[in-house]
């Protein structure tokens, strides 16, 4: 087996991997995009990593995520509808509530509490074997 | 994933939330925050739509992908759901349920509609006859087979990762953190996190390529 990937990796390889995982802040992501545009090794690296990240939809975990951000596409759709410019998302603000073990083998993540109507929105995670 | 629960009164036992969160000291997010976002979306606030997306997209995507068993379809439908939230925010009525319940109902409906649509498309044949059996909405068999095979391959591939590499991927990707945030959460130097991400992805690439060539 021989390919570009067997050759000495580009010194930006770790950044490209983080980019593929959407683990870079916006500024660094833009810098990586600019670099990849002019680096064939990193282009190839990114091409081969995309299917890997796409496969994470099968990761054995309870909450998945899209393999690429959909917010840009959502903004473009709405811009096309309203005739305005796309409004891109601001920096992330939502702090995901922590999971709390409320009983042995039972954890909850409370997403919203409506005290007026006495109802909550929450996720419940049961450990294997918990009835 | 477990769907969000909206508990009903259970007689003298009170509410499920009361039981599970009895004596809970931590403040929780009020439903009124979610409702306020819907109201802002209803008057055309796109930043509020992004905020709603940020809160709910993983739940929406996960629910849909569990139903349709296809990543690309699930991404498209996730977009559709938030587009619909944008269009129909003014219709939301808190008396009928929580905001998250309202959004997830739309997600579920769209996913099932897609399955029905795909099913109808396949059944439109000149000699097609009405199926007398009740319709159970299931993913396209080829999608389901591909999804299962992908799951099997990934689970095998994951065995090549060290526990630290796996945790790093889960922390960065599934918790949607940047590598710097993941480093803080894992209490590891940033360089270590970068290295683990890179080594994990490369190992998975190799393992998945090996698995593909064996089959």
Interface residues (C-beta under 8 A of the other chain):
Chain A: X13 X14 X15 X17 X18 X20 X21 X22 X23 X24 X25 X48 X49 X51 X52 X53 X54 X55 X56 X57 X58 X59 X60 X61 X62 X63 X64 X65 X66 X67 X68 X70 X71 X73 X74 X75 X77 X78 X82 X87 X88 X89 X90 X92 X93 X94 X96 X97 X98 X100 X102 X103 X106 X108 X110 X111 X112 X113 X114 X115 X116 X117 X118 X119 X120 X121 X122 X123 X124 X125 X126
Chain B: X1 X2 X4 X5 X6 X7 X9 X15 X16 X17 X20 X21 X24 X26 X28 X29 X30 X31 X32 X33 X34 X44 X46 X47 X49 X50 X51 X53 X54 X55 X57 X58 X59 X61 X62 X65 X71 X74 X75 X78 X79 X82 X83 X86 X94 X98 X99 X100 X101 X147 X150 X151 X153 X154 X155 X158 X169 X170 X172 X173 X174 X175 X176 X177 X178 X179 X180 X182 X194 X195 X197 X198 X201 X202 X204 X205 X208
